Amino acid sequence: GPCTECSCASGKDPGKDPSHTKKKENGDRLCVPKIYFGTRTHKQISQISRELKRTAYSCVPMTILSSRDYTCIHPVVSHSSNRSEMCVELLEGKHGKSCSFYHGVHKLSEQPALQPAPGLSQAWDIEDLLRLGRKLRACPYFAARELLVGADIVFCPYNYLLDPQIRDSMDINLKDQVVILDEAHNIEDCARESVSYGVSERQLRAAREELDFMVSNSIRQRHHEPLRAVCCSLI
C-alpha cells in the first residue's frame, strides 16, 4: 500500500508546514524524521541522487549539503584558496562590497525544478544545482541550506554528521532523525580527521616567535610560557 507518513503520499507542499509534523488523534504532534544519508565523497552523492530518480520516491523533497569548494559560483571567491573566509568577508561587507549571488538565494531555492512535485521525477544532484545557480545568478551553497528546512532526505558527506562544529554551523540536529551511512567502514578515518588538526613547522615557529614576544614583555606570562614550551618541544 502507499506510504502514509512521508510528504510524497499527502501531495502537500512541505514548505507550507515548516515544523514538518503531523497530528496524532489525541492532539499531540508527531515529528516526522528526516533521513540523513552520509557518503564518503561528493561524487558518491551524485551517484545516489541518480539512483533516487529511478525510484518511486524521486519526488520526495531533498537537499544536498556540500562545502563552498563545490558550490560557490562567485567569479572571485570560487577561485580563491580560502573560499570560506572570503565568503564571510563579502557577507559582512568588510570592504564595502557584498555578494549579489547571496541576495538571489530565494530565486534558486524556490525554483520548481528543486521543489517536490508528485508524479514528476524531481531528484537532482549538485551539477543541476550549479547550472540553475549560474543561470539565475544565485548562490547554490546557501540555497541548499534553505532547502534543508523542508527536506525529507538530506545528502551530505560523513563529516557533516560526525563533526560537531559543522553540525552546529549547518543547524543539523540529529536527535530523533534517521541516519544512513554509506560504506560505514570508512567512518573511523573520518572520525579521526574530525578531531585532528594539522600544523606546519613554519606555523609553529611563527607561534613561538609571537609567544617569545609576549613572555619577554611580561604579557600574561603564566599562560604563555607553557604554550611556548609546547611549541618548542614540537619543533
VOPAVO-101653 format. One line per 8 residues: number of its first residue (from 1); their letters; for each residue x, y, z of N, C-alpha, C. Coordinates in nm, 2 decimals. Example, Ala and Ser with C-alpha at 12.3 -4.5 7.8 and 13.67 -1.06 7.14 Angstrom:
1 = AS = 1.32 -0.57 0.78 1.23 -0.45 0.78 1.32 -0.33 0.78 ~ 1.28 -0.22 0.71 1.37 -0.11 0.71 1.29 0.00 0.79 $
This chain:
1 = GPCTECSC = 0.08 -0.12 0.00 0.00 0.00 0.00 0.09 0.13 0.00 ~ 0.02 0.24 -0.02 0.10 0.37 -0.03 0.15 0.40 0.11 ~ 0.26 0.47 0.11 0.32 0.52 0.24 0.23 0.63 0.30 ~ 0.22 0.64 0.43 0.13 0.74 0.49 0.20 0.84 0.57 ~ 0.33 0.82 0.60 0.39 0.92 0.69 0.47 1.02 0.62 ~ 0.53 0.99 0.50 0.61 1.09 0.43 0.53 1.18 0.34 ~ 0.59 1.30 0.31 0.51 1.40 0.24 0.47 1.36 0.10 ~ 0.54 1.27 0.04 0.51 1.23 -0.10 0.37 1.17 -0.11 $
9 = ASGKDPGK = 0.32 1.11 0.00 0.19 1.04 0.00 0.08 1.15 0.01 ~ 0.10 1.25 0.08 0.00 1.35 0.10 -0.02 1.44 -0.02 ~ 0.09 1.46 -0.10 0.08 1.55 -0.21 0.08 1.70 -0.17 ~ 0.12 1.72 -0.04 0.12 1.86 0.01 0.26 1.92 0.00 ~ 0.27 2.05 -0.01 0.39 2.12 -0.02 0.45 2.13 0.12 ~ 0.57 2.06 0.15 0.62 2.07 0.29 0.66 2.21 0.33 ~ 0.68 2.30 0.23 0.72 2.43 0.26 0.61 2.50 0.34 ~ 0.48 2.46 0.33 0.37 2.52 0.40 0.36 2.46 0.54 $
17 = DPSHTKKK = 0.44 2.36 0.57 0.44 2.31 0.70 0.59 2.30 0.76 ~ 0.64 2.42 0.79 0.78 2.43 0.83 0.82 2.34 0.95 ~ 0.73 2.31 1.03 0.76 2.23 1.15 0.77 2.08 1.11 ~ 0.72 2.05 0.99 0.73 1.91 0.94 0.67 1.81 1.03 ~ 0.55 1.84 1.08 0.48 1.75 1.18 0.35 1.71 1.13 ~ 0.30 1.60 1.19 0.16 1.55 1.17 0.09 1.54 1.30 ~ -0.04 1.56 1.31 -0.11 1.55 1.43 -0.16 1.41 1.46 ~ -0.14 1.37 1.58 -0.20 1.24 1.63 -0.34 1.26 1.66 $
25 = ENGDRLCV = -0.41 1.15 1.69 -0.55 1.16 1.72 -0.58 1.23 1.85 ~ -0.49 1.21 1.95 -0.51 1.27 2.08 -0.46 1.42 2.08 ~ -0.42 1.47 1.97 -0.38 1.61 1.96 -0.24 1.64 1.98 ~ -0.16 1.54 2.02 -0.01 1.56 2.03 0.05 1.57 1.89 ~ 0.16 1.63 1.88 0.23 1.64 1.75 0.34 1.54 1.73 ~ 0.33 1.46 1.62 0.43 1.36 1.59 0.53 1.41 1.49 ~ 0.65 1.42 1.53 0.75 1.48 1.44 0.79 1.37 1.33 ~ 0.79 1.41 1.21 0.83 1.32 1.10 0.98 1.34 1.08 $
33 = PKIYFGTR = 1.06 1.23 1.10 1.20 1.25 1.10 1.26 1.27 0.96 ~ 1.37 1.34 0.95 1.44 1.35 0.82 1.53 1.23 0.81 ~ 1.57 1.20 0.68 1.67 1.09 0.66 1.80 1.16 0.62 ~ 1.90 1.15 0.70 2.03 1.20 0.66 2.12 1.09 0.60 ~ 2.15 1.10 0.48 2.23 1.00 0.41 2.37 1.05 0.39 ~ 2.46 0.99 0.47 2.60 1.03 0.46 2.69 0.94 0.37 ~ 2.77 1.01 0.29 2.86 0.94 0.20 3.01 0.98 0.22 ~ 3.10 0.91 0.17 3.24 0.94 0.19 3.28 1.05 0.10 $
41 = THKQISQI = 3.23 1.06 -0.02 3.28 1.17 -0.12 3.16 1.24 -0.18 ~ 3.18 1.35 -0.24 3.07 1.43 -0.31 3.03 1.35 -0.43 ~ 3.13 1.28 -0.49 3.09 1.21 -0.62 2.99 1.10 -0.59 ~ 3.00 1.04 -0.47 2.91 0.93 -0.44 2.77 0.99 -0.42 ~ 2.76 1.11 -0.37 2.63 1.18 -0.36 2.56 1.19 -0.49 ~ 2.63 1.22 -0.60 2.57 1.23 -0.73 2.52 1.09 -0.78 ~ 2.60 0.99 -0.74 2.56 0.85 -0.78 2.43 0.82 -0.71 ~ 2.42 0.85 -0.58 2.30 0.81 -0.50 2.18 0.89 -0.55 $
49 = SRELKRTA = 2.20 1.02 -0.59 2.08 1.10 -0.63 2.03 1.05 -0.77 ~ 2.12 1.00 -0.85 2.08 0.94 -0.98 1.99 0.82 -0.95 ~ 2.03 0.74 -0.85 1.96 0.62 -0.82 1.82 0.66 -0.76 ~ 1.81 0.77 -0.69 1.69 0.81 -0.63 1.59 0.85 -0.74 ~ 1.64 0.90 -0.85 1.55 0.94 -0.96 1.48 0.81 -1.02 ~ 1.53 0.70 -1.00 1.48 0.58 -1.06 1.37 0.51 -0.97 ~ 1.35 0.57 -0.85 1.26 0.51 -0.76 1.13 0.58 -0.75 ~ 1.03 0.52 -0.68 0.90 0.58 -0.66 0.91 0.71 -0.57 $
57 = YSCVPMTI = 1.02 0.73 -0.51 1.04 0.84 -0.42 1.12 0.96 -0.48 ~ 1.12 0.96 -0.61 1.20 1.06 -0.68 1.15 1.20 -0.66 ~ 1.02 1.21 -0.61 0.96 1.35 -0.59 0.97 1.39 -0.45 ~ 1.03 1.31 -0.36 1.04 1.35 -0.22 1.13 1.47 -0.20 ~ 1.09 1.57 -0.12 1.18 1.69 -0.11 1.31 1.65 -0.05 ~ 1.42 1.71 -0.11 1.55 1.67 -0.07 1.64 1.79 -0.08 ~ 1.76 1.77 -0.03 1.87 1.87 -0.05 2.00 1.80 -0.04 ~ 2.11 1.87 -0.09 2.24 1.82 -0.08 2.33 1.92 -0.02 $
65 = LSSRDYTC = 2.39 1.89 0.10 2.48 1.98 0.17 2.62 1.95 0.12 ~ 2.69 2.06 0.09 2.83 2.04 0.05 2.90 2.18 0.08 ~ 3.03 2.17 0.06 3.11 2.29 0.10 3.11 2.39 -0.01 ~ 3.16 2.51 0.02 3.18 2.62 -0.08 3.27 2.58 -0.19 ~ 3.37 2.49 -0.16 3.46 2.44 -0.26 3.39 2.38 -0.38 ~ 3.27 2.32 -0.36 3.20 2.26 -0.46 3.08 2.34 -0.51 ~ 3.03 2.43 -0.43 2.91 2.50 -0.47 2.92 2.65 -0.49 ~ 3.03 2.71 -0.46 3.05 2.86 -0.48 3.06 2.89 -0.63 $
73 = IHPVVSHS = 2.99 2.99 -0.67 2.99 3.03 -0.82 3.04 3.17 -0.83 ~ 3.07 3.24 -0.72 3.12 3.38 -0.73 3.25 3.38 -0.81 ~ 3.26 3.47 -0.91 3.37 3.47 -1.00 3.51 3.49 -0.93 ~ 3.51 3.56 -0.82 3.63 3.58 -0.75 3.65 3.48 -0.64 ~ 3.55 3.46 -0.55 3.56 3.37 -0.44 3.59 3.23 -0.48 ~ 3.52 3.18 -0.59 3.54 3.04 -0.63 3.68 3.01 -0.67 ~ 3.76 3.11 -0.71 3.90 3.08 -0.75 4.00 3.11 -0.64 ~ 3.95 3.14 -0.52 4.03 3.17 -0.40 4.07 3.04 -0.33 $
81 = SNRSEMCV = 4.19 3.05 -0.27 4.24 2.93 -0.19 4.16 2.92 -0.06 ~ 4.10 3.03 -0.01 4.02 3.02 0.11 3.89 3.08 0.09 ~ 3.80 3.00 0.03 3.67 3.04 -0.01 3.58 3.08 0.11 ~ 3.59 3.00 0.21 3.51 3.03 0.33 3.53 3.17 0.39 ~ 3.66 3.20 0.40 3.70 3.33 0.46 3.65 3.45 0.37 ~ 3.68 3.43 0.24 3.64 3.54 0.15 3.49 3.56 0.14 ~ 3.41 3.44 0.15 3.27 3.45 0.15 3.22 3.52 0.27 ~ 3.27 3.49 0.39 3.23 3.56 0.51 3.26 3.71 0.50 $
89 = ELLEGKHG = 3.37 3.75 0.45 3.41 3.89 0.44 3.31 3.96 0.34 ~ 3.27 3.89 0.24 3.17 3.96 0.15 3.03 3.97 0.21 ~ 2.99 3.87 0.29 2.86 3.88 0.35 2.86 3.98 0.46 ~ 2.97 4.01 0.52 2.98 4.11 0.63 3.01 4.25 0.57 ~ 3.04 4.25 0.44 3.06 4.38 0.37 3.19 4.45 0.43 ~ 3.29 4.38 0.46 3.41 4.44 0.52 3.48 4.54 0.43 ~ 3.48 4.51 0.30 3.55 4.60 0.21 3.45 4.69 0.13 ~ 3.33 4.70 0.18 3.23 4.79 0.11 3.16 4.72 0.00 $
97 = KSCSFYHG = 3.19 4.58 -0.02 3.13 4.51 -0.12 3.04 4.40 -0.06 ~ 2.94 4.35 -0.14 2.86 4.24 -0.09 2.85 4.14 -0.20 ~ 2.78 4.02 -0.17 2.77 3.92 -0.27 2.63 3.92 -0.33 ~ 2.63 3.95 -0.46 2.50 3.96 -0.53 2.44 3.82 -0.54 ~ 2.52 3.72 -0.55 2.47 3.58 -0.56 2.39 3.54 -0.43 ~ 2.44 3.58 -0.32 2.38 3.55 -0.19 2.24 3.62 -0.19 ~ 2.23 3.74 -0.23 2.10 3.81 -0.23 1.99 3.75 -0.32 ~ 2.04 3.66 -0.41 1.94 3.59 -0.50 1.91 3.45 -0.47 $
105 = VHKLSEQP = 1.94 3.41 -0.34 1.92 3.28 -0.30 1.78 3.23 -0.31 ~ 1.68 3.32 -0.27 1.54 3.28 -0.28 1.50 3.24 -0.42 ~ 1.56 3.31 -0.52 1.52 3.27 -0.66 1.56 3.13 -0.69 ~ 1.67 3.08 -0.63 1.71 2.95 -0.66 1.64 2.84 -0.58 ~ 1.62 2.87 -0.45 1.56 2.77 -0.36 1.41 2.75 -0.39 ~ 1.35 2.85 -0.45 1.21 2.84 -0.49 1.18 2.80 -0.63 ~ 1.29 2.76 -0.70 1.27 2.71 -0.84 1.19 2.58 -0.84 ~ 1.09 2.57 -0.93 1.01 2.45 -0.94 1.09 2.32 -0.96 $
113 = ALQPAPGL = 1.21 2.33 -1.03 1.29 2.21 -1.06 1.35 2.15 -0.93 ~ 1.36 2.23 -0.82 1.41 2.19 -0.69 1.30 2.15 -0.59 ~ 1.18 2.18 -0.63 1.06 2.16 -0.54 1.00 2.03 -0.56 ~ 0.94 1.96 -0.46 0.88 1.83 -0.48 0.75 1.85 -0.56 ~ 0.73 1.76 -0.65 0.60 1.76 -0.73 0.56 1.61 -0.75 ~ 0.45 1.57 -0.69 0.41 1.43 -0.70 0.39 1.39 -0.85 ~ 0.45 1.27 -0.88 0.43 1.22 -1.02 0.54 1.26 -1.11 ~ 0.63 1.36 -1.07 0.73 1.40 -1.15 0.87 1.36 -1.09 $
121 = SQAWDIED = 0.97 1.33 -1.18 1.10 1.30 -1.13 1.18 1.42 -1.10 ~ 1.18 1.46 -0.97 1.24 1.58 -0.93 1.38 1.57 -0.86 ~ 1.42 1.45 -0.84 1.55 1.43 -0.77 1.66 1.50 -0.85 ~ 1.75 1.57 -0.78 1.86 1.65 -0.85 1.99 1.62 -0.78 ~ 2.10 1.66 -0.85 2.23 1.65 -0.79 2.30 1.79 -0.79 ~ 2.43 1.79 -0.74 2.50 1.91 -0.73 2.52 1.99 -0.86 ~ 2.54 1.91 -0.97 2.56 1.97 -1.10 2.43 2.05 -1.15 ~ 2.31 1.98 -1.12 2.19 2.05 -1.15 2.17 2.18 -1.07 $
129 = LLRLGRKL = 2.21 2.18 -0.95 2.20 2.30 -0.86 2.30 2.41 -0.91 ~ 2.42 2.37 -0.95 2.51 2.47 -1.00 2.47 2.53 -1.14 ~ 2.41 2.45 -1.22 2.36 2.50 -1.35 2.25 2.60 -1.33 ~ 2.16 2.57 -1.24 2.05 2.66 -1.21 2.10 2.79 -1.14 ~ 2.20 2.77 -1.05 2.26 2.89 -0.98 2.32 2.98 -1.08 ~ 2.40 2.93 -1.17 2.47 3.02 -1.27 2.36 3.09 -1.36 ~ 2.26 3.01 -1.40 2.15 3.07 -1.48 2.08 3.19 -1.41 ~ 2.05 3.17 -1.28 1.98 3.27 -1.21 2.07 3.37 -1.13 $
137 = RACPYFAA = 2.20 3.34 -1.14 2.29 3.42 -1.06 2.26 3.42 -0.91 ~ 2.24 3.30 -0.86 2.20 3.28 -0.72 2.29 3.18 -0.66 ~ 2.32 3.19 -0.53 2.42 3.11 -0.46 2.37 2.97 -0.43 ~ 2.42 2.86 -0.49 2.38 2.72 -0.47 2.41 2.68 -0.32 ~ 2.52 2.73 -0.26 2.56 2.69 -0.13 2.45 2.72 -0.03 ~ 2.40 2.85 -0.03 2.30 2.89 0.07 2.16 2.84 0.03 ~ 2.14 2.82 -0.10 2.01 2.77 -0.14 1.99 2.63 -0.09 ~ 2.10 2.54 -0.09 2.09 2.41 -0.04 2.06 2.41 0.11 $
145 = RELLVGAD = 2.11 2.51 0.18 2.09 2.52 0.32 1.94 2.56 0.35 ~ 1.89 2.64 0.27 1.75 2.68 0.28 1.65 2.56 0.26 ~ 1.69 2.48 0.16 1.61 2.36 0.13 1.61 2.26 0.24 ~ 1.71 2.27 0.33 1.72 2.17 0.44 1.59 2.17 0.53 ~ 1.53 2.29 0.54 1.42 2.30 0.63 1.30 2.21 0.59 ~ 1.27 2.20 0.47 1.16 2.12 0.42 1.19 1.99 0.36 ~ 1.32 1.95 0.37 1.37 1.83 0.31 1.33 1.70 0.39 ~ 1.29 1.60 0.32 1.27 1.47 0.39 1.40 1.39 0.38 $
153 = IVFCPYNY = 1.48 1.41 0.27 1.61 1.34 0.26 1.72 1.44 0.24 ~ 1.83 1.43 0.32 1.94 1.52 0.32 2.07 1.44 0.29 ~ 2.13 1.47 0.17 2.25 1.40 0.14 2.37 1.49 0.18 ~ 2.47 1.43 0.23 2.59 1.51 0.27 2.71 1.41 0.30 ~ 2.83 1.47 0.30 2.95 1.39 0.33 2.94 1.35 0.48 ~ 3.02 1.25 0.52 3.03 1.20 0.65 3.05 1.31 0.76 ~ 3.15 1.40 0.73 3.19 1.49 0.83 3.08 1.59 0.87 ~ 2.98 1.61 0.78 2.86 1.70 0.82 2.78 1.64 0.93 $
161 = LLDPQIRD = 2.79 1.51 0.95 2.72 1.44 1.05 2.80 1.41 1.18 ~ 2.93 1.39 1.15 3.02 1.35 1.26 3.09 1.47 1.33 ~ 3.12 1.57 1.26 3.19 1.69 1.32 3.09 1.78 1.39 ~ 3.10 1.80 1.52 3.00 1.88 1.59 3.00 2.03 1.55 ~ 3.12 2.08 1.51 3.13 2.22 1.46 3.05 2.24 1.33 ~ 3.07 2.14 1.24 2.99 2.16 1.11 2.84 2.14 1.14 ~ 2.81 2.05 1.22 2.66 2.03 1.25 2.60 2.16 1.31 ~ 2.68 2.22 1.40 2.63 2.35 1.46 2.61 2.46 1.35 $
169 = SMDINLKD = 2.72 2.47 1.26 2.71 2.57 1.16 2.60 2.55 1.06 ~ 2.57 2.43 1.04 2.46 2.39 0.94 2.33 2.37 1.00 ~ 2.32 2.40 1.13 2.19 2.38 1.21 2.14 2.24 1.19 ~ 2.22 2.14 1.20 2.18 2.00 1.19 2.16 1.94 1.33 ~ 2.04 1.89 1.35 2.01 1.83 1.48 1.97 1.69 1.45 ~ 2.05 1.59 1.49 2.03 1.45 1.46 1.94 1.38 1.56 ~ 1.89 1.45 1.66 1.80 1.38 1.76 1.67 1.34 1.70 ~ 1.64 1.21 1.71 1.52 1.15 1.66 1.51 1.15 1.51 $
177 = QVVILDEA = 1.63 1.16 1.44 1.63 1.15 1.30 1.68 1.02 1.25 ~ 1.67 0.99 1.12 1.72 0.86 1.07 1.86 0.90 1.00 ~ 1.96 0.82 1.04 2.09 0.84 0.98 2.14 0.72 0.91 ~ 2.17 0.73 0.78 2.22 0.62 0.70 2.37 0.66 0.66 ~ 2.46 0.57 0.68 2.60 0.59 0.65 2.64 0.49 0.54 ~ 2.67 0.54 0.42 2.71 0.45 0.31 2.86 0.42 0.33 ~ 2.89 0.29 0.31 3.03 0.24 0.32 3.08 0.28 0.46 ~ 3.01 0.24 0.56 3.04 0.28 0.70 3.17 0.24 0.76 $
185 = HNIEDCAR = 3.24 0.14 0.68 3.37 0.10 0.73 3.47 0.21 0.72 ~ 3.44 0.32 0.65 3.53 0.44 0.64 3.51 0.54 0.76 ~ 3.41 0.51 0.84 3.38 0.61 0.95 3.49 0.64 1.04 ~ 3.57 0.53 1.08 3.68 0.55 1.17 3.78 0.66 1.13 ~ 3.82 0.65 1.00 3.91 0.75 0.95 3.85 0.89 0.95 ~ 3.72 0.90 0.91 3.66 1.03 0.91 3.64 1.09 1.05 ~ 3.61 1.00 1.15 3.60 1.05 1.29 3.74 1.10 1.34 ~ 3.85 1.03 1.30 3.98 1.08 1.35 4.01 1.22 1.28 $
193 = ESVSYGVS = 3.97 1.23 1.16 4.00 1.36 1.09 3.92 1.47 1.15 ~ 3.80 1.44 1.20 3.71 1.54 1.26 3.77 1.60 1.39 ~ 3.85 1.52 1.46 3.91 1.57 1.59 4.06 1.59 1.58 ~ 4.11 1.60 1.46 4.25 1.62 1.44 4.28 1.75 1.37 ~ 4.40 1.80 1.39 4.44 1.93 1.33 4.58 1.92 1.28 ~ 4.60 1.97 1.16 4.74 1.97 1.11 4.80 2.11 1.12 ~ 4.93 2.11 1.15 5.00 2.24 1.17 5.14 2.22 1.11 ~ 5.19 2.31 1.04 5.32 2.30 0.97 5.43 2.36 1.07 $
201 = ERQLRAAR = 5.56 2.32 1.04 5.67 2.37 1.12 5.68 2.52 1.11 ~ 5.65 2.58 1.00 5.66 2.72 0.98 5.56 2.79 1.07 ~ 5.44 2.73 1.08 5.34 2.79 1.17 5.38 2.78 1.32 ~ 5.44 2.67 1.35 5.49 2.65 1.49 5.60 2.75 1.52 ~ 5.69 2.78 1.43 5.80 2.87 1.46 5.74 3.02 1.47 ~ 5.64 3.05 1.38 5.58 3.18 1.39 5.51 3.20 1.53 ~ 5.44 3.09 1.57 5.37 3.09 1.70 5.47 3.11 1.81 ~ 5.59 3.04 1.80 5.69 3.05 1.91 5.74 3.20 1.92 $
209 = EELDFMVS = 5.76 3.26 1.80 5.81 3.40 1.80 5.71 3.49 1.87 ~ 5.59 3.47 1.84 5.48 3.56 1.90 5.48 3.54 2.05 ~ 5.49 3.41 2.09 5.49 3.38 2.23 5.62 3.43 2.30 ~ 5.73 3.43 2.23 5.85 3.49 2.29 5.83 3.64 2.32 ~ 5.77 3.70 2.22 5.74 3.85 2.24 5.65 3.87 2.36 ~ 5.55 3.79 2.38 5.45 3.80 2.49 5.53 3.78 2.62 ~ 5.61 3.68 2.63 5.68 3.65 2.75 5.78 3.75 2.79 ~ 5.86 3.80 2.69 5.96 3.90 2.71 5.90 4.03 2.75 $
217 = NSIRQRHH = 5.77 4.06 2.72 5.71 4.18 2.75 5.61 4.17 2.87 ~ 5.63 4.05 2.94 5.55 4.03 3.06 5.40 4.03 3.04 ~ 5.36 3.98 2.93 5.21 3.98 2.89 5.16 3.84 2.92 ~ 5.09 3.83 3.03 5.02 3.70 3.08 5.12 3.59 3.07 ~ 5.24 3.61 3.13 5.35 3.51 3.13 5.30 3.37 3.17 ~ 5.22 3.37 3.28 5.18 3.24 3.33 5.10 3.15 3.23 ~ 5.04 3.22 3.14 4.96 3.14 3.03 5.05 3.11 2.91 ~ 5.14 3.21 2.88 5.21 3.20 2.75 5.34 3.11 2.76 $
225 = EPLRAVCC = 5.40 3.10 2.88 5.52 3.02 2.89 5.49 2.87 2.86 ~ 5.39 2.82 2.92 5.36 2.67 2.89 5.33 2.65 2.74 ~ 5.26 2.75 2.68 5.23 2.73 2.53 5.36 2.74 2.45 ~ 5.45 2.83 2.49 5.58 2.84 2.42 5.66 2.71 2.44 ~ 5.65 2.65 2.56 5.72 2.52 2.58 5.67 2.41 2.49 ~ 5.54 2.41 2.47 5.48 2.31 2.38 5.53 2.33 2.24 ~ 5.53 2.46 2.19 5.58 2.49 2.05 5.72 2.44 2.04 ~ 5.81 2.47 2.14 5.95 2.44 2.13 5.97 2.28 2.13 $
233 = SLI = 5.89 2.21 2.21 5.90 2.07 2.21 5.86 2.00 2.08 ~ 5.75 2.06 2.02 5.70 2.01 1.89 5.80 2.04 1.78 ~ 5.86 2.16 1.78 5.96 2.19 1.68 6.08 2.10 1.69 $
